[in-house]
Amino acid sequence: MLFPSASTDPVAATAPLAAEAQSPARQEGAPVSPNEKIRIAVIGVRGRGMDHVNGFASMPDVTVAAICDVDTSVAGRALDAVEQRTGQRPAFYQDIRKLLEAKDIDAVAIATPNHWHALASIWAMQTGRDVYVEKPVSHNVLEGRRMVQAARKYGRICQTGTQCRSMQGTIDAIRYVHEGKIGKVFLARGLCYKPRGSIGILPDGPVPPGVDYDLWLGPAPVRPFNPNRFHYQWHWFWDYGNGDLGNQGIHQMDIARWALNRNTLPRQVLSLGGRFGYVDQGETYNTQLVFLDYEDSQLIFEVRGLPTPDLLGAKIGVILYGSEGYVVLTSYTAGAAFDRDGKLVTRFNGGGNHYRNFIDAVRSRKHTDLTADIEEGHLSSALCHLGNISARLGRPTPFQAKTEAFGDDKEAIETFARFQEHLVANGIQLQETTYMLGRRLRIDPRRERFVGDREANAMLTREYREPFVVPNRV
Protein backbone atom coordinates (compact mmCIF):
# COMPACT_ATOMS: atom_id res chain seq x y z
CA MET A 1 0.00 0.00 0.00
CA LEU A 2 1.19 3.51 -0.81
CA PHE A 3 -1.25 5.27 1.46
CA PRO A 4 -2.90 4.34 4.74
CA SER A 5 -5.73 1.95 3.99
CA ALA A 6 -9.25 3.18 4.52
CA SER A 7 -10.36 -0.32 5.46
CA THR A 8 -7.40 -1.85 7.29
CA ASP A 9 -4.91 -0.78 9.93
CA PRO A 10 -2.93 2.25 8.73
CA VAL A 11 0.52 1.60 7.34
CA ALA A 12 3.37 4.03 6.83
CA ALA A 13 2.69 6.55 4.09
CA THR A 14 6.27 6.09 2.95
CA ALA A 15 5.93 2.39 2.19
CA PRO A 16 7.69 1.32 -1.04
CA LEU A 17 5.72 0.90 -4.22
CA ALA A 18 4.64 -2.72 -4.25
CA ALA A 19 4.24 -4.53 -7.57
CA GLU A 20 0.56 -5.19 -6.93
CA ALA A 21 0.00 -1.50 -6.18
CA GLN A 22 1.12 -0.33 -9.60
CA SER A 23 -1.37 1.92 -11.30
CA PRO A 24 -4.78 0.43 -11.89
CA ALA A 25 -5.02 3.18 -14.49
CA ARG A 26 -2.44 3.72 -17.24
CA GLN A 27 1.17 2.75 -16.63
CA GLU A 28 4.04 5.21 -16.86
CA GLY A 29 4.60 6.39 -20.40
CA ALA A 30 1.67 4.49 -21.83
CA PRO A 31 0.14 6.36 -24.78
CA VAL A 32 -3.47 7.50 -24.68
CA SER A 33 -5.50 6.71 -27.74
CA PRO A 34 -7.02 9.83 -29.36
CA ASN A 35 -10.42 8.14 -29.14
CA GLU A 36 -10.02 7.14 -25.51
CA LYS A 37 -11.56 9.31 -22.80
CA ILE A 38 -9.51 10.46 -19.81
CA ARG A 39 -11.25 9.36 -16.62
CA ILE A 40 -10.78 11.98 -13.93
CA ALA A 41 -11.82 12.29 -10.28
CA VAL A 42 -12.30 15.65 -8.57
CA ILE A 43 -11.27 15.75 -4.90
CA GLY A 44 -12.79 18.57 -2.83
CA VAL A 45 -15.88 20.11 -4.40
CA ARG A 46 -17.34 22.70 -2.04
CA GLY A 47 -15.61 25.74 -3.56
CA ARG A 48 -12.98 25.86 -6.27
CA GLY A 49 -13.53 22.19 -7.01
CA MET A 50 -16.89 22.93 -8.64
CA ASP A 51 -15.02 24.88 -11.31
CA HIS A 52 -12.90 21.76 -11.87
CA VAL A 53 -16.04 19.67 -12.17
CA ASN A 54 -17.62 21.96 -14.75
CA GLY A 55 -14.37 22.53 -16.63
CA PHE A 56 -13.55 18.86 -17.11
CA ALA A 57 -17.17 17.77 -17.63
CA SER A 58 -17.43 20.17 -20.58
CA MET A 59 -14.72 18.32 -22.52
CA PRO A 60 -15.93 15.59 -24.91
CA ASP A 61 -12.75 13.54 -24.41
CA VAL A 62 -12.92 13.58 -20.59
CA THR A 63 -15.19 11.70 -18.21
CA VAL A 64 -15.66 12.97 -14.66
CA ALA A 65 -15.73 9.45 -13.25
CA ALA A 66 -15.72 10.19 -9.53
CA ILE A 67 -16.27 12.85 -6.90
CA CYS A 68 -14.48 12.74 -3.54
CA ASP A 69 -15.15 14.92 -0.50
CA VAL A 70 -14.94 14.38 3.25
CA ASP A 71 -18.22 16.29 3.62
CA THR A 72 -21.05 14.23 2.17
CA SER A 73 -23.39 17.23 2.30
CA VAL A 74 -21.51 19.07 -0.46
CA ALA A 75 -21.03 16.16 -2.86
CA GLY A 76 -24.58 16.10 -4.26
CA ARG A 77 -24.21 19.37 -6.13
CA ALA A 78 -21.14 18.07 -7.97
CA LEU A 79 -22.72 14.71 -8.74
CA ASP A 80 -25.87 16.40 -10.04
CA ALA A 81 -23.88 18.85 -12.19
CA VAL A 82 -22.03 16.06 -13.98
CA GLU A 83 -25.15 13.97 -14.45
CA GLN A 84 -27.11 16.89 -15.86
CA ARG A 85 -24.33 17.73 -18.31
CA THR A 86 -23.32 14.24 -19.41
CA GLY A 87 -26.18 11.93 -18.47
CA GLN A 88 -23.83 9.84 -16.33
CA ARG A 89 -23.59 10.08 -12.55
CA PRO A 90 -20.06 9.74 -11.17
CA ALA A 91 -19.09 7.43 -8.35
CA PHE A 92 -18.78 9.06 -4.92
CA TYR A 93 -16.02 8.48 -2.36
CA GLN A 94 -15.70 10.14 1.02
CA ASP A 95 -12.19 8.79 1.58
CA ILE A 96 -9.40 9.54 -0.90
CA ARG A 97 -7.76 6.24 0.00
CA LYS A 98 -10.75 4.30 -1.26
CA LEU A 99 -10.82 6.44 -4.40
CA LEU A 100 -7.18 5.62 -5.14
CA GLU A 101 -7.97 1.91 -4.87
CA ALA A 102 -10.47 2.23 -7.73
CA LYS A 103 -9.61 0.70 -11.10
CA ASP A 104 -11.19 3.28 -13.41
CA ILE A 105 -9.41 6.56 -12.59
CA ASP A 106 -6.62 7.96 -14.80
CA ALA A 107 -6.17 11.40 -13.23
CA VAL A 108 -7.27 13.46 -10.24
CA ALA A 109 -8.00 17.15 -9.78
CA ILE A 110 -7.35 18.34 -6.23
CA ALA A 111 -9.15 21.32 -4.69
CA THR A 112 -8.87 20.43 -1.01
CA PRO A 113 -7.61 22.78 1.72
CA ASN A 114 -3.91 23.57 1.31
CA HIS A 115 -2.68 21.19 4.01
CA TRP A 116 -3.90 18.23 1.92
CA HIS A 117 -2.49 19.30 -1.47
CA ALA A 118 0.91 17.62 -1.27
CA LEU A 119 -0.14 14.37 0.35
CA ALA A 120 -3.10 13.85 -1.97
CA SER A 121 -0.92 14.60 -5.00
CA ILE A 122 1.92 12.30 -3.98
CA TRP A 123 -0.42 9.43 -3.14
CA ALA A 124 -2.15 9.86 -6.49
CA MET A 125 1.12 9.95 -8.44
CA GLN A 126 2.44 6.90 -6.57
CA THR A 127 -0.61 4.98 -7.78
CA GLY A 128 -0.05 6.04 -11.38
CA ARG A 129 -2.46 8.97 -11.66
CA ASP A 130 -1.77 12.31 -13.30
CA VAL A 131 -2.60 15.30 -11.12
CA TYR A 132 -4.06 18.78 -11.46
CA VAL A 133 -3.54 20.43 -8.06
CA GLU A 134 -4.79 23.79 -6.91
CA LYS A 135 -2.58 26.60 -5.72
CA PRO A 136 -0.58 26.88 -3.57
CA VAL A 137 0.59 23.40 -4.45
CA SER A 138 2.00 22.91 -0.96
CA HIS A 139 1.52 23.91 2.64
CA ASN A 140 5.28 24.30 3.16
CA VAL A 141 8.45 24.47 1.09
CA LEU A 142 9.64 20.88 1.47
CA GLU A 143 6.27 19.48 0.38
CA GLY A 144 6.54 21.26 -2.96
CA ARG A 145 9.95 19.80 -3.73
CA ARG A 146 8.69 16.31 -2.83
CA MET A 147 5.82 16.78 -5.30
CA VAL A 148 8.29 17.64 -8.07
CA GLN A 149 10.36 14.57 -7.20
CA ALA A 150 7.27 12.34 -7.26
CA ALA A 151 6.16 13.64 -10.65
CA ARG A 152 9.57 12.95 -12.15
CA LYS A 153 10.11 9.57 -10.46
CA TYR A 154 6.72 8.17 -11.42
CA GLY A 155 6.55 9.83 -14.85
CA ARG A 156 3.37 11.71 -13.99
CA ILE A 157 1.89 14.85 -15.46
CA CYS A 158 1.31 17.32 -12.62
CA GLN A 159 -0.29 20.68 -13.37
CA THR A 160 -0.42 23.63 -10.96
CA GLY A 161 -3.68 25.57 -10.70
CA THR A 162 -2.13 28.95 -11.53
CA GLN A 163 -4.33 29.44 -14.56
CA CYS A 164 -2.82 32.79 -15.53
CA ARG A 165 -0.06 30.76 -17.17
CA SER A 166 -2.57 29.66 -19.82
CA MET A 167 -4.13 33.10 -20.41
CA GLN A 168 -3.05 34.68 -23.69
CA GLY A 169 -3.10 38.22 -22.33
CA THR A 170 -0.68 37.30 -19.55
CA ILE A 171 1.47 35.18 -21.87
CA ASP A 172 1.81 38.09 -24.32
CA ALA A 173 2.67 40.53 -21.54
CA ILE A 174 5.40 38.30 -20.14
CA ARG A 175 6.79 37.70 -23.62
CA TYR A 176 6.87 41.48 -24.15
CA VAL A 177 8.89 41.90 -20.96
CA HIS A 178 11.25 39.01 -21.74
CA GLU A 179 11.92 40.48 -25.19
CA GLY A 180 13.33 43.59 -23.48
CA LYS A 181 10.53 45.94 -24.52
CA ILE A 182 10.63 47.76 -21.14
CA GLY A 183 14.39 47.45 -20.80
CA LYS A 184 16.05 45.74 -17.87
CA VAL A 185 13.48 44.74 -15.25
CA PHE A 186 14.66 45.65 -11.78
CA LEU A 187 11.44 45.24 -9.79
CA ALA A 188 8.33 43.05 -9.95
CA ARG A 189 5.56 44.14 -7.58
CA GLY A 190 2.69 41.80 -6.79
CA LEU A 191 -0.55 43.14 -5.34
CA CYS A 192 -3.26 41.37 -3.40
CA TYR A 193 -5.53 44.25 -2.43
CA LYS A 194 -8.53 42.11 -1.56
CA PRO A 195 -10.73 43.32 1.32
CA ARG A 196 -11.61 40.64 3.84
CA GLY A 197 -14.04 41.00 6.68
CA SER A 198 -13.58 39.75 10.20
CA ILE A 199 -14.45 36.10 10.78
CA GLY A 200 -15.43 36.89 14.35
CA ILE A 201 -15.13 34.51 17.27
CA LEU A 202 -17.08 31.26 17.38
CA PRO A 203 -17.10 28.53 20.02
CA ASP A 204 -15.97 24.98 19.41
CA GLY A 205 -18.84 22.66 18.67
CA PRO A 206 -19.98 19.30 17.32
CA VAL A 207 -18.76 18.00 13.98
CA PRO A 208 -21.51 18.52 11.36
CA PRO A 209 -23.35 15.38 10.22
CA GLY A 210 -21.76 13.70 7.23
CA VAL A 211 -18.27 15.10 7.86
CA ASP A 212 -15.25 12.84 8.43
CA TYR A 213 -13.41 15.40 10.54
CA ASP A 214 -10.41 13.18 11.29
CA LEU A 215 -9.86 12.75 7.57
CA TRP A 216 -10.35 16.48 6.98
CA LEU A 217 -7.60 17.20 9.53
CA GLY A 218 -5.32 14.71 7.80
CA PRO A 219 -1.70 15.83 8.33
CA ALA A 220 -2.70 18.62 10.75
CA PRO A 221 -2.83 18.37 14.56
CA VAL A 222 -6.05 17.23 16.22
CA ARG A 223 -8.10 20.16 17.48
CA PRO A 224 -11.75 20.47 18.51
CA PHE A 225 -14.07 21.22 15.63
CA ASN A 226 -14.74 24.92 15.15
CA PRO A 227 -16.72 26.35 12.19
CA ASN A 228 -14.16 29.16 11.91
CA ARG A 229 -11.47 26.59 11.14
CA PHE A 230 -13.59 24.71 8.63
CA HIS A 231 -15.17 25.65 5.27
CA TYR A 232 -13.18 28.43 3.61
CA GLN A 233 -12.14 30.14 6.87
CA TRP A 234 -9.39 27.54 7.21
CA HIS A 235 -7.35 29.86 4.96
CA TRP A 236 -6.68 32.10 7.97
CA PHE A 237 -5.17 29.42 10.24
CA TRP A 238 -1.57 28.25 9.98
CA ASP A 239 -2.42 24.57 10.47
CA TYR A 240 -4.31 24.46 7.17
CA GLY A 241 -3.81 27.65 5.15
CA ASN A 242 -1.20 30.24 4.23
CA GLY A 243 -3.16 33.50 4.49
CA ASP A 244 -4.05 35.58 1.47
CA LEU A 245 -0.39 35.58 0.45
CA GLY A 246 -0.80 31.88 -0.35
CA ASN A 247 -4.49 32.04 -1.28
CA GLN A 248 -5.10 34.82 -3.80
CA GLY A 249 -1.56 36.19 -3.77
CA ILE A 250 0.08 33.06 -5.15
CA HIS A 251 -1.35 33.89 -8.60
CA GLN A 252 0.34 37.28 -8.65
CA MET A 253 3.49 35.96 -6.98
CA ASP A 254 3.77 33.42 -9.78
CA ILE A 255 3.40 36.04 -12.52
CA ALA A 256 5.97 38.28 -10.81
CA ARG A 257 8.56 35.49 -10.61
CA TRP A 258 7.76 34.46 -14.19
CA ALA A 259 8.34 38.01 -15.36
CA LEU A 260 11.71 38.15 -13.58
CA ASN A 261 12.60 34.87 -15.33
CA ARG A 262 13.86 33.34 -12.10
CA ASN A 263 13.88 29.57 -11.70
CA THR A 264 15.34 29.34 -8.21
CA LEU A 265 14.55 30.71 -4.80
CA PRO A 266 15.93 34.20 -3.99
CA ARG A 267 18.99 34.83 -1.87
CA GLN A 268 17.14 36.69 0.90
CA VAL A 269 13.66 37.27 2.28
CA LEU A 270 12.21 39.80 4.71
CA SER A 271 8.55 40.11 5.58
CA LEU A 272 6.45 42.15 7.99
CA GLY A 273 2.78 42.57 8.77
CA GLY A 274 -0.05 41.92 11.15
CA ARG A 275 -3.76 41.30 11.51
CA PHE A 276 -5.17 44.81 11.71
CA GLY A 277 -8.61 46.38 11.91
CA TYR A 278 -10.56 43.75 13.80
CA VAL A 279 -10.30 41.17 16.56
CA ASP A 280 -11.14 37.61 15.60
CA GLN A 281 -9.84 34.06 15.69
CA GLY A 282 -7.82 34.34 12.49
CA GLU A 283 -4.06 33.79 12.76
CA THR A 284 -2.63 34.75 9.38
CA TYR A 285 -1.77 38.34 8.45
CA ASN A 286 -4.36 40.44 6.64
CA THR A 287 -1.78 43.14 5.87
CA GLN A 288 1.70 42.06 4.85
CA LEU A 289 4.79 43.03 2.87
CA VAL A 290 7.30 40.56 1.48
CA PHE A 291 10.70 41.59 0.09
CA LEU A 292 12.52 38.95 -1.98
CA ASP A 293 16.05 39.70 -3.13
CA TYR A 294 17.36 38.17 -6.37
CA GLU A 295 20.59 40.23 -6.31
CA ASP A 296 20.09 42.20 -9.53
CA SER A 297 16.30 42.38 -9.25
CA GLN A 298 13.70 42.45 -6.52
CA LEU A 299 10.23 41.05 -5.97
CA ILE A 300 7.99 42.97 -3.56
CA PHE A 301 4.61 41.64 -2.57
CA GLU A 302 1.82 43.60 -0.87
CA VAL A 303 -1.21 42.09 0.86
CA ARG A 304 -4.01 44.41 2.01
CA GLY A 305 -7.12 42.93 3.57
CA LEU A 306 -8.71 46.28 4.45
CA PRO A 307 -10.34 48.64 1.90
CA THR A 308 -7.75 50.34 -0.29
CA PRO A 309 -7.42 52.26 -3.56
CA ASP A 310 -5.58 50.72 -6.50
CA LEU A 311 -1.96 51.24 -7.47
CA LEU A 312 -1.46 52.27 -11.11
CA GLY A 313 -4.85 50.81 -11.90
CA ALA A 314 -4.21 47.43 -10.26
CA LYS A 315 -5.67 45.92 -7.10
CA ILE A 316 -5.15 42.22 -7.72
CA GLY A 317 -2.34 42.37 -10.22
CA VAL A 318 1.33 42.80 -11.02
CA ILE A 319 3.45 45.83 -11.91
CA LEU A 320 6.75 45.23 -13.72
CA TYR A 321 9.25 48.08 -13.66
CA GLY A 322 11.97 48.31 -16.30
CA SER A 323 14.61 50.84 -17.29
CA GLU A 324 12.55 51.89 -20.36
CA GLY A 325 8.98 51.59 -19.09
CA TYR A 326 6.60 49.41 -17.14
CA VAL A 327 3.82 46.87 -17.55
CA VAL A 328 0.68 46.69 -15.41
CA LEU A 329 -1.36 43.49 -15.32
CA THR A 330 -4.78 44.28 -13.89
CA SER A 331 -6.49 40.89 -14.19
CA TYR A 332 -5.79 37.27 -15.10
CA THR A 333 -6.23 38.10 -18.78
CA ALA A 334 -5.48 41.80 -19.35
CA GLY A 335 -2.80 44.43 -18.94
CA ALA A 336 -0.93 47.24 -20.66
CA ALA A 337 2.57 48.54 -21.29
CA PHE A 338 3.67 52.15 -20.75
CA ASP A 339 6.80 54.14 -21.50
CA ARG A 340 8.84 55.92 -18.82
CA ASP A 341 6.54 58.94 -19.01
CA GLY A 342 3.44 56.85 -18.38
CA LYS A 343 2.22 56.98 -21.98
CA LEU A 344 0.29 53.90 -23.13
CA VAL A 345 2.28 51.82 -25.62
CA THR A 346 0.20 48.67 -26.08
CA ARG A 347 -2.47 46.52 -24.45
CA PHE A 348 -2.62 42.80 -23.75
CA ASN A 349 -5.81 40.82 -23.63
CA GLY A 350 -6.95 37.21 -24.05
CA GLY A 351 -8.03 34.15 -22.11
CA GLY A 352 -7.30 30.45 -22.29
CA ASN A 353 -8.21 27.04 -20.90
CA HIS A 354 -5.89 25.74 -18.21
CA TYR A 355 -7.83 22.50 -17.80
CA ARG A 356 -7.47 21.82 -21.54
CA ASN A 357 -3.72 22.33 -21.29
CA PHE A 358 -3.58 19.66 -18.58
CA ILE A 359 -5.57 17.13 -20.60
CA ASP A 360 -3.44 17.78 -23.69
CA ALA A 361 -0.29 17.07 -21.66
CA VAL A 362 -1.84 13.91 -20.21
CA ARG A 363 -2.29 12.74 -23.80
CA SER A 364 1.18 13.77 -25.00
CA ARG A 365 2.92 12.43 -21.84
CA LYS A 366 5.24 15.46 -21.93
CA HIS A 367 5.36 17.56 -18.77
CA THR A 368 7.05 20.24 -20.86
CA ASP A 369 3.70 20.75 -22.62
CA LEU A 370 2.23 22.09 -19.37
CA THR A 371 1.99 25.84 -18.99
CA ALA A 372 2.27 25.42 -15.19
CA ASP A 373 4.31 22.32 -14.46
CA ILE A 374 4.57 21.34 -10.80
CA GLU A 375 8.09 22.75 -10.51
CA GLU A 376 6.81 26.21 -11.46
CA GLY A 377 4.09 25.78 -8.87
CA HIS A 378 6.57 24.69 -6.24
CA LEU A 379 8.90 27.65 -6.75
CA SER A 380 6.13 30.25 -6.68
CA SER A 381 4.37 28.64 -3.71
CA ALA A 382 7.71 28.51 -1.89
CA LEU A 383 8.08 32.30 -2.22
CA CYS A 384 4.83 32.69 -0.29
CA HIS A 385 6.00 30.22 2.35
CA LEU A 386 9.35 32.05 2.72
CA GLY A 387 7.53 35.31 3.34
CA ASN A 388 5.31 33.75 5.97
CA ILE A 389 8.26 32.12 7.73
CA SER A 390 10.11 35.44 7.96
CA ALA A 391 7.05 37.25 9.31
CA ARG A 392 6.16 34.55 11.83
CA LEU A 393 9.70 34.68 13.21
CA GLY A 394 9.39 38.42 13.67
CA ARG A 395 9.13 40.59 16.75
CA PRO A 396 6.44 43.13 17.72
CA THR A 397 7.74 46.53 16.66
CA PRO A 398 6.19 49.96 17.35
CA PHE A 399 5.36 51.92 14.21
CA GLN A 400 6.85 54.98 15.82
CA ALA A 401 10.26 53.34 16.19
CA LYS A 402 12.67 54.00 13.35
CA THR A 403 13.55 50.77 11.58
CA GLU A 404 16.89 50.01 9.99
CA ALA A 405 15.50 46.87 8.37
CA PHE A 406 15.43 48.37 4.87
CA GLY A 407 18.85 50.02 4.86
CA ASP A 408 19.01 52.34 1.83
CA ASP A 409 16.49 50.34 -0.23
CA LYS A 410 14.33 53.13 -1.63
CA GLU A 411 11.67 50.80 -3.00
CA ALA A 412 11.25 49.08 0.37
CA ILE A 413 11.13 52.40 2.24
CA GLU A 414 8.48 53.76 -0.14
CA THR A 415 6.43 50.57 0.10
CA PHE A 416 6.51 50.63 3.91
CA ALA A 417 5.43 54.27 3.92
CA ARG A 418 2.37 53.41 1.80
CA PHE A 419 1.73 50.43 4.11
CA GLN A 420 1.45 52.83 7.04
CA GLU A 421 -0.69 55.32 5.11
CA HIS A 422 -3.07 52.51 4.22
CA LEU A 423 -3.51 51.54 7.87
CA VAL A 424 -4.10 55.14 8.95
CA ALA A 425 -6.73 55.52 6.22
CA ASN A 426 -8.53 52.56 7.80
CA GLY A 427 -8.55 54.10 11.26
CA ILE A 428 -5.55 52.29 12.73
CA GLN A 429 -3.82 54.42 15.39
CA LEU A 430 -0.19 53.72 14.63
CA GLN A 431 1.08 55.28 17.84
CA GLU A 432 -0.88 52.63 19.74
CA THR A 433 -0.10 49.71 17.43
CA THR A 434 2.76 47.33 16.72
CA TYR A 435 3.51 45.21 13.68
CA MET A 436 5.53 42.03 13.33
CA LEU A 437 8.89 42.91 11.82
CA GLY A 438 10.12 39.65 10.37
CA ARG A 439 13.55 38.13 10.47
CA ARG A 440 15.77 38.78 7.46
CA LEU A 441 16.69 35.30 6.26
CA ARG A 442 19.51 34.30 3.94
CA ILE A 443 18.72 31.43 1.55
CA ASP A 444 20.78 28.80 -0.22
CA PRO A 445 18.77 28.58 -3.48
CA ARG A 446 20.36 25.31 -4.57
CA ARG A 447 19.57 23.46 -1.35
CA GLU A 448 16.30 25.37 -0.76
CA ARG A 449 17.29 25.96 2.85
CA PHE A 450 18.05 28.93 5.05
CA VAL A 451 21.67 29.69 5.89
CA GLY A 452 22.59 29.43 9.55
CA ASP A 453 19.07 29.53 10.99
CA ARG A 454 17.89 26.27 12.55
CA GLU A 455 14.58 27.74 13.72
CA ALA A 456 13.70 28.95 10.23
CA ASN A 457 14.76 25.66 8.63
CA ALA A 458 12.43 23.76 10.95
CA MET A 459 9.56 25.74 9.41
CA LEU A 460 10.34 24.48 5.92
CA THR A 461 8.31 21.40 6.87
CA ARG A 462 5.89 20.44 9.65
CA GLU A 463 5.17 17.73 12.21
CA TYR A 464 2.84 15.30 10.45
CA ARG A 465 0.10 13.38 12.17
CA GLU A 466 0.31 9.66 11.54
CA PRO A 467 -0.67 8.12 9.22
CA PHE A 468 -0.98 11.26 7.04
CA VAL A 469 2.73 11.75 6.46
CA VAL A 470 4.39 13.44 3.49
CA PRO A 471 7.54 11.35 2.97
CA ASN A 472 10.97 12.87 3.53
CA ARG A 473 12.18 10.97 0.48
CA VAL A 474 10.18 10.05 -2.61
Secondary structure, 3 states (H helix, E strand, C coil): CCCCCCCCCCCCCCCCCCHHHCCCCCCCCCCCCCCCCEEEEEECCCCCHHHHHHHHHCCCCEEEEEEECCEHHHHHHHHHHHHHHHCCCCEEECCHHHHCCCCCCCEEEECCCHHHHHHHHHHHHHCCCEEEECCCCCCCHHHHHHHHHHHHHCCCCEEECCHHHHCHHHHHHHHHHHCCCCCCEEEEEEEEECCCCCCCCCCCCCCCCCECHHHHHCCCCCCCCCHHHCCCHHHHCCCCCCHHHHCCHHHHHHHHHHHHCCCCCCCEEEEEEECCCCCCCCCCCCEEEEEEECCCCEEEEEEECCCCCCECCECEEEEEEECCEEEEECCCCEEEEEECCCCEEEEEECCCCHHHHHHHHHHHCCHHHCCCEHHHHHHHHHHHHHHHHHHHCCEEEECCCCCCCCCCCHHHHHHHHHHHHHHHHCCCCHHHCEEEECCCEEEECCCCEECCCHHHHHCCCCCCCCCCCCCCCC
